[in-house]
Amino acid sequence: MKIQSGKICAIAIAFSVMAGVWTAFCTEVKGQFLVKVIVSYQEYDSRLPWRQLAPGRRSGYGIMLSGGRFLTTERLVRNHTLVQIQKPGSGVKVRAMVEIADWQLDLALLRTDEEGAISGLMPVELATSVVSRASVKVVQCDESDQPQVTDAEVVRIAVDQLPDVPASSLIFDVLTTVNVNGESAAVLHENKLAGVFISYDTNTRTGKMLPYCVLKRFLDDADNQPYEGVASAGFLWSPLVDPVKRRFLGVKEPEAGIIVLSCVPYSGAAEVLKSGDVILEWDGHSIDNLGYYKDEQFGKLAFSYLTQSKRPGEKVDATIIRDKETKKVSVPLSHIDDQHALVPEGINEGQVEYLVEGGMVLRELTGYYLKAYGNWERNADSRLVHLYRRRKYAIEKPGDRVVILSLVLPDAINIGYQSFRDEIVTAVNGKPVRNMADVFRIVDNDGGLHRLTLKDSAVDLILDLAEMQSANARLQKVYQIPSLRYQKQQSK
């Protein structure tokens, strides 16, 4: 194949210009800070919880900060078995450890002990102010694994839901001139870190970015061990638009406010607020009837940002209307631990507890289980979706969970029951159950499972206990189940 010398010169000049631009850019920001993050991961099958799915691999970016740490997204390192970092243009990969990964913020911190791997890298500073319509720079790697810097613009600032999880954060929408090709690609403003990308839409060339103020709070909290996570007041609310309802609750013009629907058990709000309270002011800011306030820096925002900008243990002063009387209250903030939810997310949980007895597969319901359906809000059982969406934190006692019969493995012992799946289990052997710990205890005490009571079934499922041992041996062999139960130590 022949290539004209003129084309070779043009290519050489292009690469020279690119290298010159990157060198000049790195000089401005006092060094190169971007690395590639390569993650090997493996997850368990939500339907067959004894089986691991095929290993996978994903990649994105890490941003070097002071102290030799690297900032990236939690989704990138989720369920990791190995995390490696690599300088752009280098073939050398070194192992990194995940110090903190917070799915409620979609942020993670990495560190490596191999100092030689980060030689030549320089940390980038956080920006202190970025406003809507600000011009920014996107820093990532191109197809040849060389650093690439392109122009972009902040087009929207709002509190939005994070990808894949029931959590929200302050998010900047960024319009780019080229596609962003990996999570945690850096966004700079005036040569300082304005934020990191957490998702990107190639159709609109618009990405969602966690801004510098969210990053700062995460990093400050990470420096103050133990890491406590995101602060929450712990209540559900609804807009209060209906004028008739507003008058009934005692809201007078020009007052606005939102209505409290319920409080998360054992949260700070549960100590102070009640269902039906109208919140007029939160942390010194008037709240309109849709739940927005006027932020001095970012304009109109959902008032949840006022809570997220604080720490667990702090308090928020609020003005409320209760029984048509205006009151001043102070609401303690805490971190709502997902493990205390009726239906936890199950992120980074690893293998879940399960029991296979007579072909009945019992486990606890999690968000991860539902989302394994793909288009889960449409494809998963509507009863379970409702529990997850509406009653996620509706516990009566600590440790409450939803035990489900996820499926029945066909066998002679369970003929007639093989169509049952995704059923809520309320009792085992006639005894009520609140979680898998109850299931294990009852089965062990009774010498096996012989009766299941389901919430939405008129009759119980009965198994022949005398045939259970031979049936279990048969099932274990046919379905290649390494162990018919998995029980974590703390549940015993």
Stockholm file with secondary structure:
# STOCKHOLM 1.0

chainA/1-492         MKIQSGKICAIAIAFSVMAGVWTAFCTEVKGQFLVKVIVSYQEYDSRLPWRQLAPGRRSGYGIMLSGGRFLTTERLVRNHTLVQIQKPGSGVKVRAMVEIADWQLDLALLRTDEEGAISGLMPVELATSVVSRASVKVVQCDESDQPQVTDAEVVRIAVDQLPDVPASSLIFDVLTTVNVNGESAAVLHENKLAGVFISYDTNTRTGKMLPYCVLKRFLDDADNQPYEGVASAGFLWSPLVDPVKRRFLGVKEPEAGIIVLSCVPYSGAAEVLKSGDVILEWDGHSIDNLGYYKDEQFGKLAFSYLTQSKRPGEKVDATIIRDKETKKVSVPLSHIDDQHALVPEGINEGQVEYLVEGGMVLRELTGYYLKAYGNWERNADSRLVHLYRRRKYAIEKPGDRVVILSLVLPDAINIGYQSFRDEIVTAVNGKPVRNMADVFRIVDNDGGLHRLTLKDSAVDLILDLAEMQSANARLQKVYQIPSLRYQKQQSK
#=GR chainA/1-492 SS CCCCHHHHHHHHHHHHHHHHHHHHHHHHTTSBCEEEEEEEECCBCSSSTTSBCCCEEEEEEEEECGGGEEEECHHHHTTEEEEEEECTTCCCEEECEEEEEETTTTEEEEECSCGGGGTTBCCCCBCSCCCTTCEEEEEEECTTSCEEEEEEEEEEEEEEECTTSSCEEEEEEEEESSCCCSTTCEEEETTEEEEEEEEEETTTTEEEEEEHHHHHHHHHHHHSSSCCCCCBCCEEEEECCCHHHHHHHTCCTTCCCEEEEEECTTSHHHHHCCTTCEEEEETTEECCTTSEEEETTTEEEETHHHHHTSCTTCEEEEEEEETTEEEEEEEECBCCCGGGSSSCCCTTCCSCCEEEETTEEEEECCHHHHHTTSSHHHHSCHHHHHHHHHCTTCCSSTTCCCEEEEEECCCGGGTTCTTCCSEEEEEETTEECSSHHHHHHHHHHHTSCCEEEETTCSSCEECCGGGHHHHHHHHHHHTTCSCSEECCGGGC
#=GC SS_cons         CCCCHHHHHHHHHHHHHHHHHHHHHHHHTTSBCEEEEEEEECCBCSSSTTSBCCCEEEEEEEEECGGGEEEECHHHHTTEEEEEEECTTCCCEEECEEEEEETTTTEEEEECSCGGGGTTBCCCCBCSCCCTTCEEEEEEECTTSCEEEEEEEEEEEEEEECTTSSCEEEEEEEEESSCCCSTTCEEEETTEEEEEEEEEETTTTEEEEEEHHHHHHHHHHHHSSSCCCCCBCCEEEEECCCHHHHHHHTCCTTCCCEEEEEECTTSHHHHHCCTTCEEEEETTEECCTTSEEEETTTEEEETHHHHHTSCTTCEEEEEEEETTEEEEEEEECBCCCGGGSSSCCCTTCCSCCEEEETTEEEEECCHHHHHTTSSHHHHSCHHHHHHHHHCTTCCSSTTCCCEEEEEECCCGGGTTCTTCCSEEEEEETTEECSSHHHHHHHHHHHTSCCEEEETTCSSCEECCGGGHHHHHHHHHHHTTCSCSEECCGGGC
//
